[in-house]
Amino acid sequence: MMIMFNRKYITDKEASERFCYSISWFQKQRMSGQNPPYIKIGRKKIFYDLEALETWFKKHMQLS
């Protein structure tokens, strides 16, 4: 987990573990444009704003 501007960000791996979806699922979602919001740092580092990710899953995946 990384904290930046008082927001918590998690990696693909952490998101995969937290929401029980594979890392490749997150990668495919980014490629399809139907992805949860993320930021890219450098060429390969992807981070998800934890609060925004939870909100996205609640809205799109009907999680409670």
PAFITOR-294192 format. One record per residue: residue number from 1; residue in one letter; chain; x, y, z of N, C-alpha, C, O, CB in turn. Coordinates in nm, 2 decimals, decimal comma, always signed. Glycine has a CB too. Layout:
BEGIN
{rec NUM; 'A'; 'A'; {X; Y; Z}; {X; Y; Z}; {X; Y; Z}; {X; Y; Z}; {X; Y; Z}},
...
//
This chain:
BEGIN
{rec 1; 'M'; 'A'; {+0,09; -0,12; +0,00}; {+0,00; +0,00; +0,00}; {+0,09; +0,12; +0,00}; {+0,20; +0,13; +0,06}; {-0,10; +0,00; +0,12}},
{rec 2; 'M'; 'A'; {+0,04; +0,22; -0,07}; {+0,12; +0,35; -0,08}; {+0,02; +0,46; -0,04}; {-0,10; +0,46; -0,08}; {+0,18; +0,37; -0,22}},
{rec 3; 'I'; 'A'; {+0,06; +0,56; +0,03}; {-0,02; +0,67; +0,07}; {+0,04; +0,79; +0,00}; {+0,15; +0,83; +0,01}; {-0,02; +0,69; +0,23}},
{rec 4; 'M'; 'A'; {-0,05; +0,86; -0,07}; {-0,01; +0,98; -0,15}; {-0,13; +1,08; -0,14}; {-0,24; +1,04; -0,17}; {+0,03; +0,95; -0,30}},
{rec 5; 'F'; 'A'; {-0,10; +1,20; -0,10}; {-0,20; +1,30; -0,09}; {-0,32; +1,26; +0,00}; {-0,44; +1,28; -0,03}; {-0,26; +1,34; -0,23}},
{rec 6; 'N'; 'A'; {-0,28; +1,19; +0,11}; {-0,38; +1,14; +0,21}; {-0,47; +1,04; +0,15}; {-0,58; +1,02; +0,21}; {-0,45; +1,26; +0,27}},
{rec 7; 'R'; 'A'; {-0,44; +0,98; +0,05}; {-0,52; +0,87; -0,01}; {-0,44; +0,74; -0,01}; {-0,32; +0,74; -0,03}; {-0,57; +0,91; -0,16}},
{rec 8; 'K'; 'A'; {-0,51; +0,63; +0,01}; {-0,44; +0,50; +0,01}; {-0,45; +0,44; -0,13}; {-0,56; +0,43; -0,19}; {-0,50; +0,40; +0,11}},
{rec 9; 'Y'; 'A'; {-0,34; +0,39; -0,18}; {-0,33; +0,33; -0,31}; {-0,28; +0,18; -0,30}; {-0,19; +0,16; -0,22}; {-0,24; +0,41; -0,41}},
{rec 10; 'I'; 'A'; {-0,33; +0,09; -0,37}; {-0,29; -0,05; -0,37}; {-0,25; -0,09; -0,51}; {-0,29; -0,04; -0,61}; {-0,40; -0,14; -0,31}},
{rec 11; 'T'; 'A'; {-0,16; -0,19; -0,51}; {-0,11; -0,25; -0,63}; {-0,21; -0,35; -0,69}; {-0,31; -0,38; -0,63}; {+0,03; -0,32; -0,61}},
{rec 12; 'D'; 'A'; {-0,18; -0,39; -0,82}; {-0,26; -0,50; -0,88}; {-0,27; -0,62; -0,79}; {-0,38; -0,68; -0,77}; {-0,20; -0,53; -1,02}},
{rec 13; 'K'; 'A'; {-0,16; -0,66; -0,74}; {-0,15; -0,78; -0,65}; {-0,24; -0,76; -0,53}; {-0,31; -0,85; -0,49}; {-0,01; -0,81; -0,61}},
{rec 14; 'E'; 'A'; {-0,23; -0,65; -0,46}; {-0,31; -0,62; -0,34}; {-0,46; -0,62; -0,38}; {-0,54; -0,67; -0,30}; {-0,26; -0,49; -0,27}},
{rec 15; 'A'; 'A'; {-0,49; -0,55; -0,49}; {-0,63; -0,55; -0,54}; {-0,68; -0,69; -0,57}; {-0,80; -0,72; -0,53}; {-0,64; -0,46; -0,66}},
{rec 16; 'S'; 'A'; {-0,60; -0,77; -0,63}; {-0,64; -0,91; -0,66}; {-0,67; -0,99; -0,54}; {-0,77; -1,06; -0,53}; {-0,52; -0,97; -0,74}},
{rec 17; 'E'; 'A'; {-0,58; -0,97; -0,44}; {-0,60; -1,04; -0,31}; {-0,73; -0,99; -0,24}; {-0,80; -1,07; -0,18}; {-0,48; -1,03; -0,22}},
{rec 18; 'R'; 'A'; {-0,75; -0,86; -0,24}; {-0,86; -0,80; -0,16}; {-0,99; -0,83; -0,22}; {-1,09; -0,86; -0,15}; {-0,84; -0,65; -0,15}},
{rec 19; 'F'; 'A'; {-1,00; -0,83; -0,36}; {-1,13; -0,85; -0,42}; {-1,15; -0,98; -0,49}; {-1,25; -1,01; -0,55}; {-1,15; -0,74; -0,52}},
{rec 20; 'C'; 'A'; {-1,05; -1,07; -0,47}; {-1,06; -1,21; -0,52}; {-1,08; -1,22; -0,67}; {-1,15; -1,30; -0,72}; {-1,18; -1,28; -0,46}},
{rec 21; 'Y'; 'A'; {-1,01; -1,13; -0,75}; {-1,00; -1,14; -0,89}; {-0,86; -1,15; -0,93}; {-0,77; -1,09; -0,85}; {-1,07; -1,01; -0,96}},
{rec 22; 'S'; 'A'; {-0,82; -1,22; -1,03}; {-0,69; -1,23; -1,07}; {-0,62; -1,10; -1,12}; {-0,69; -1,01; -1,16}; {-0,67; -1,34; -1,18}},
{rec 23; 'I'; 'A'; {-0,49; -1,10; -1,11}; {-0,42; -0,99; -1,16}; {-0,45; -0,97; -1,31}; {-0,46; -0,86; -1,36}; {-0,26; -1,00; -1,14}},
{rec 24; 'S'; 'A'; {-0,46; -1,08; -1,39}; {-0,49; -1,07; -1,53}; {-0,63; -1,01; -1,55}; {-0,65; -0,95; -1,65}; {-0,47; -1,21; -1,60}},
{rec 25; 'W'; 'A'; {-0,72; -1,04; -1,46}; {-0,86; -0,98; -1,48}; {-0,84; -0,82; -1,47}; {-0,91; -0,76; -1,55}; {-0,95; -1,03; -1,36}},
{rec 26; 'F'; 'A'; {-0,77; -0,77; -1,38}; {-0,75; -0,63; -1,37}; {-0,68; -0,58; -1,50}; {-0,71; -0,47; -1,54}; {-0,66; -0,59; -1,24}},
{rec 27; 'Q'; 'A'; {-0,58; -0,65; -1,55}; {-0,51; -0,61; -1,67}; {-0,61; -0,60; -1,79}; {-0,61; -0,51; -1,87}; {-0,39; -0,70; -1,70}},
{rec 28; 'K'; 'A'; {-0,69; -0,71; -1,80}; {-0,79; -0,71; -1,91}; {-0,89; -0,60; -1,90}; {-0,93; -0,54; -2,00}; {-0,86; -0,85; -1,91}},
{rec 29; 'Q'; 'A'; {-0,93; -0,57; -1,78}; {-1,03; -0,46; -1,76}; {-0,96; -0,32; -1,80}; {-1,03; -0,24; -1,86}; {-1,07; -0,45; -1,61}},
{rec 30; 'R'; 'A'; {-0,84; -0,30; -1,77}; {-0,77; -0,18; -1,82}; {-0,76; -0,17; -1,97}; {-0,79; -0,07; -2,03}; {-0,63; -0,17; -1,76}},
{rec 31; 'M'; 'A'; {-0,73; -0,29; -2,03}; {-0,73; -0,29; -2,18}; {-0,86; -0,27; -2,25}; {-0,87; -0,21; -2,35}; {-0,67; -0,42; -2,23}},
{rec 32; 'S'; 'A'; {-0,97; -0,32; -2,18}; {-1,10; -0,31; -2,24}; {-1,16; -0,17; -2,22}; {-1,26; -0,13; -2,28}; {-1,19; -0,41; -2,18}},
{rec 33; 'G'; 'A'; {-1,10; -0,09; -2,13}; {-1,16; +0,04; -2,10}; {-1,27; +0,04; -2,00}; {-1,34; +0,14; -1,97}; {-1,20; +0,11; -2,22}},
{rec 34; 'Q'; 'A'; {-1,30; -0,08; -1,94}; {-1,41; -0,09; -1,85}; {-1,36; -0,11; -1,71}; {-1,42; -0,17; -1,62}; {-1,50; -0,21; -1,88}},
{rec 35; 'N'; 'A'; {-1,25; -0,05; -1,68}; {-1,17; -0,07; -1,57}; {-1,21; +0,02; -1,45}; {-1,27; +0,13; -1,46}; {-1,03; -0,05; -1,60}},
{rec 36; 'P'; 'A'; {-1,17; -0,03; -1,33}; {-1,18; +0,06; -1,21}; {-1,07; +0,17; -1,23}; {-0,97; +0,15; -1,30}; {-1,15; -0,02; -1,08}},
{rec 37; 'P'; 'A'; {-1,09; +0,29; -1,17}; {-0,99; +0,40; -1,19}; {-0,86; +0,36; -1,13}; {-0,85; +0,29; -1,03}; {-1,04; +0,52; -1,12}},
{rec 38; 'Y'; 'A'; {-0,75; +0,40; -1,20}; {-0,61; +0,36; -1,16}; {-0,52; +0,48; -1,20}; {-0,55; +0,56; -1,28}; {-0,57; +0,23; -1,22}},
{rec 39; 'I'; 'A'; {-0,40; +0,47; -1,15}; {-0,29; +0,56; -1,19}; {-0,17; +0,47; -1,23}; {-0,15; +0,37; -1,17}; {-0,26; +0,66; -1,08}},
{rec 40; 'K'; 'A'; {-0,10; +0,52; -1,32}; {+0,02; +0,45; -1,37}; {+0,14; +0,54; -1,34}; {+0,15; +0,66; -1,37}; {+0,01; +0,42; -1,52}},
{rec 41; 'I'; 'A'; {+0,24; +0,48; -1,27}; {+0,36; +0,55; -1,24}; {+0,47; +0,48; -1,31}; {+0,50; +0,36; -1,29}; {+0,38; +0,55; -1,08}},
{rec 42; 'G'; 'A'; {+0,54; +0,55; -1,39}; {+0,65; +0,49; -1,47}; {+0,59; +0,41; -1,58}; {+0,48; +0,44; -1,63}; {+0,74; +0,40; -1,38}},
{rec 43; 'R'; 'A'; {+0,66; +0,31; -1,63}; {+0,61; +0,23; -1,74}; {+0,52; +0,11; -1,70}; {+0,43; +0,07; -1,78}; {+0,73; +0,17; -1,81}},
{rec 44; 'K'; 'A'; {+0,54; +0,06; -1,58}; {+0,46; -0,06; -1,54}; {+0,39; -0,06; -1,41}; {+0,31; -0,14; -1,39}; {+0,55; -0,17; -1,54}},
{rec 45; 'K'; 'A'; {+0,42; +0,04; -1,33}; {+0,36; +0,04; -1,19}; {+0,21; +0,09; -1,20}; {+0,19; +0,21; -1,23}; {+0,44; +0,12; -1,09}},
{rec 46; 'I'; 'A'; {+0,12; +0,01; -1,16}; {-0,02; +0,04; -1,16}; {-0,07; +0,05; -1,01}; {-0,04; -0,04; -0,93}; {-0,11; -0,05; -1,24}},
{rec 47; 'F'; 'A'; {-0,14; +0,15; -0,98}; {-0,20; +0,17; -0,84}; {-0,34; +0,20; -0,85}; {-0,38; +0,28; -0,94}; {-0,12; +0,27; -0,76}},
{rec 48; 'Y'; 'A'; {-0,42; +0,15; -0,76}; {-0,56; +0,18; -0,75}; {-0,59; +0,26; -0,63}; {-0,54; +0,22; -0,52}; {-0,65; +0,05; -0,76}},
{rec 49; 'D'; 'A'; {-0,66; +0,37; -0,63}; {-0,71; +0,44; -0,52}; {-0,81; +0,35; -0,45}; {-0,91; +0,31; -0,50}; {-0,77; +0,58; -0,56}},
{rec 50; 'L'; 'A'; {-0,77; +0,31; -0,32}; {-0,85; +0,21; -0,25}; {-1,00; +0,25; -0,24}; {-1,09; +0,17; -0,26}; {-0,79; +0,18; -0,12}},
{rec 51; 'E'; 'A'; {-1,03; +0,37; -0,20}; {-1,16; +0,41; -0,19}; {-1,24; +0,41; -0,32}; {-1,35; +0,37; -0,32}; {-1,17; +0,56; -0,12}},
{rec 52; 'A'; 'A'; {-1,17; +0,46; -0,42}; {-1,24; +0,46; -0,56}; {-1,26; +0,32; -0,61}; {-1,36; +0,29; -0,67}; {-1,15; +0,54; -0,66}},
{rec 53; 'L'; 'A'; {-1,17; +0,23; -0,58}; {-1,18; +0,09; -0,62}; {-1,30; +0,03; -0,55}; {-1,38; -0,05; -0,61}; {-1,05; +0,02; -0,59}},
{rec 54; 'E'; 'A'; {-1,31; +0,05; -0,42}; {-1,42; -0,01; -0,35}; {-1,56; +0,05; -0,40}; {-1,65; -0,03; -0,42}; {-1,41; +0,02; -0,20}},
{rec 55; 'T'; 'A'; {-1,56; +0,17; -0,43}; {-1,68; +0,24; -0,49}; {-1,71; +0,18; -0,62}; {-1,83; +0,15; -0,65}; {-1,66; +0,39; -0,50}},
{rec 56; 'W'; 'A'; {-1,61; +0,16; -0,71}; {-1,63; +0,10; -0,84}; {-1,69; -0,04; -0,83}; {-1,78; -0,07; -0,90}; {-1,50; +0,10; -0,92}},
{rec 57; 'F'; 'A'; {-1,63; -0,12; -0,74}; {-1,68; -0,26; -0,73}; {-1,82; -0,26; -0,68}; {-1,91; -0,34; -0,73}; {-1,59; -0,34; -0,63}},
{rec 58; 'K'; 'A'; {-1,86; -0,17; -0,59}; {-2,00; -0,17; -0,54}; {-2,09; -0,13; -0,65}; {-2,20; -0,18; -0,66}; {-2,01; -0,07; -0,42}},
{rec 59; 'K'; 'A'; {-2,05; -0,04; -0,73}; {-2,14; +0,01; -0,84}; {-2,15; -0,09; -0,96}; {-2,26; -0,12; -1,01}; {-2,09; +0,14; -0,90}},
{rec 60; 'H'; 'A'; {-2,04; -0,15; -1,00}; {-2,03; -0,23; -1,12}; {-2,05; -0,38; -1,09}; {-2,09; -0,46; -1,18}; {-1,90; -0,21; -1,19}},
{rec 61; 'M'; 'A'; {-2,02; -0,43; -0,97}; {-2,02; -0,57; -0,94}; {-2,12; -0,61; -0,84}; {-2,13; -0,73; -0,80}; {-1,88; -0,62; -0,90}},
{rec 62; 'Q'; 'A'; {-2,20; -0,52; -0,80}; {-2,31; -0,54; -0,71}; {-2,26; -0,60; -0,57}; {-2,33; -0,69; -0,52}; {-2,41; -0,63; -0,77}},
{rec 63; 'L'; 'A'; {-2,15; -0,55; -0,53}; {-2,10; -0,60; -0,39}; {-2,16; -0,51; -0,29}; {-2,20; -0,39; -0,31}; {-1,94; -0,59; -0,39}},
{rec 64; 'S'; 'A'; {-2,18; -0,56; -0,17}; {-2,24; -0,48; -0,06}; {-2,14; -0,47; +0,05}; {-2,16; -0,41; +0,15}; {-2,36; -0,55; -0,01}},
//
